[in-house]
Amino acid sequence: MAPTTVASAEPVKVPTPKTVRKVPYEQASPADWTEIYLGLGVTGILQSTVANCQMISRKGNDFYFVLDNANSTLYDTSHEKRLSDLLSDYFVEQVRAHIQMGEITAETPSMMAIRLREERLQDAISSIKNDPIVQQLIAQFGATLREETIQPI
């Protein structure tokens, strides 16, 4: 399934697991980007920019990111410095972030949030559809289930 791009200036609400593993500096790689992102505590417009980034590589203290072209309006040149500062605080090591515009080829934190939200919604719909009381109401009274009104908790 190809990643879906969503352009939005609104802060992205990424569900935080109960425990977020702190990624050790020595092991930090593109595969760890979502976990690192969750530990950064990034807010505001920077959150929207960074949540839509894919970490593509790391060379020593230099971390390289791609911001999808569809979200390029979120980018400001100060974001590299601000992300560098957040990463440096997170790792307690001096880090330089490099952000370039390009094509996203893997799931970003924003895409993960959208996917997890959709999975929770589908689980909620399935749970309600399979509820014996709901099934009984449908059978006995001809009730209908309005799926568009279902919201996961």
PEZI-V722372 format. One record per backbone hydrogen bond with DSSP energy under -1.0 kcal/mol. NH is the residue of the N-H (numbers start at 1). CO is the residue of the C=O. Records with the same first field share a line. If there is no record, write none. Layout:
BEGIN
NH: CO, CO
END
This chain:
BEGIN
14: 12
27: 24
32: 29
33: 30
36: 32
37: 33
38: 34
39: 35
40: 37
48: 44
49: 45
50: 46
51: 47
53: 50
54: 66
56: 64
57: 64
59: 62
62: 59
63: 96
64: 57
65: 98
66: 54
67: 100
68: 52
69: 102
71: 68
72: 69
74: 71
75: 72
79: 76
82: 78
83: 79
84: 80
85: 81
86: 82
87: 83
88: 84
89: 85
90: 86
91: 87
92: 88
93: 88
96: 61
98: 63
100: 65
102: 67
110: 51
112: 108
113: 109
114: 110
115: 111
116: 112
117: 113
118: 114
119: 115
120: 116
121: 117
122: 118
123: 119
124: 120
125: 121
126: 122
127: 123
128: 124
129: 125
130: 126
131: 128
135: 131
136: 132
137: 133
138: 134
139: 135
140: 136
141: 137
142: 138
143: 137
147: 145
149: 146
150: 147
END
